[in-house]
Amino acid sequence: MDTVTFPFRPAAPEPDPIPESDPDLLIDFRDVAVVRSGKTLVGPVSWQVELDERWVIIGPNGAGKTTLMRLAAGELYPTTGEAFVLNEKLGRVELRELTTRIGMAGPGLLDRIPDDELVRDVVVSAGYSVLGRWREQYDDVDRERALESLESMGAEHLADRVFGTLSEGERKRVVIARALMTDPEMLLLDEPAAGLDLGGREELVARLSDLAKDADAPAIVLITHHVEEIPEGFTHALLLSEGGVVAMGLLPEVVTSRNLSMAFRQQITLTKSGARFFARRSRRAGGHRRA
């Protein structure tokens, strides 16, 4: 009987080992860029956030702030580079594995909350990652945690109100309380003070300052256009312009007149009052004079 010889098939190559990230880094971006239709939205950026840090991302419209935030939330994958979030490499982890570990509050969430929802239900339903309570069952521990989250934002008195009756400032604080409900490892805040009047902004900034100073609070990343919205207690800043990094590092070293002028492409004068920043456009000598 003839012997049939099968062609030799070499063993399949072993997959490349998954690079590791430092366990103390909640965000570890390595030369990350996001490109759409040939346009670079942000990057390349190398950025790391540690467990106890509070970061503000600041820059003009179109700077890439929200794109970077979506990467940090695991909602977007980088076109190039490597992105680790909570020690998981994006592209090799299921999004649902990250969502309960990250608290997210932004304008998109506000528009999706039913107006007739009770505030306490808006918060407690974060435990199931749903909007609009239906048939989920919650125990006393969940309800107590929801009230604690509201209290941290100075909104516990709103628990029995209907969401649609709240002011804009109250709504923003309730949404942040919802983001804190699951005791996340990282809190991402996308322009939390946008659209607020002076009183609402200052109330929110004060609450975020208390949160930033709390040693048990999660790491925080906050997006804003305005230095006046940076709460006391924040430690680091990332300044973007046209998708690129202008400066990054400790807050006092990044938020300067020179760096802001470069990012916003006009002469900016920065002043401080206590731990708060204030900025205005510098008036040129002889400007606005009558002929």
Secondary structure, 3 states (H helix, E strand, C coil): CCCCCCCCCCCCCCCCCCCCCCCCEEEEEEEEEEEECCEEEEEEEEEEEECCCEEEEECCCCCCHHHHHHHHCCCCCCCEEEEEECCEECCCCCHHHHHCCEEEECHHHHCCCCCCCEHHHHHHHHHHCCCCCCCCCCCHHHHHHHHHHHHHCCCHHHCCCEHHHCCHHHHHHHHHHHHHCCCCCEEEEECCCCCCCHHHHHHHHHHHHHHHHCCCCCEEEEEECCHHHCCCCCCEEEEEECCEEEEEEEHHHHCCHHHHHHHHCCCEEEEEECCEEEEEECCCCCCCCCC
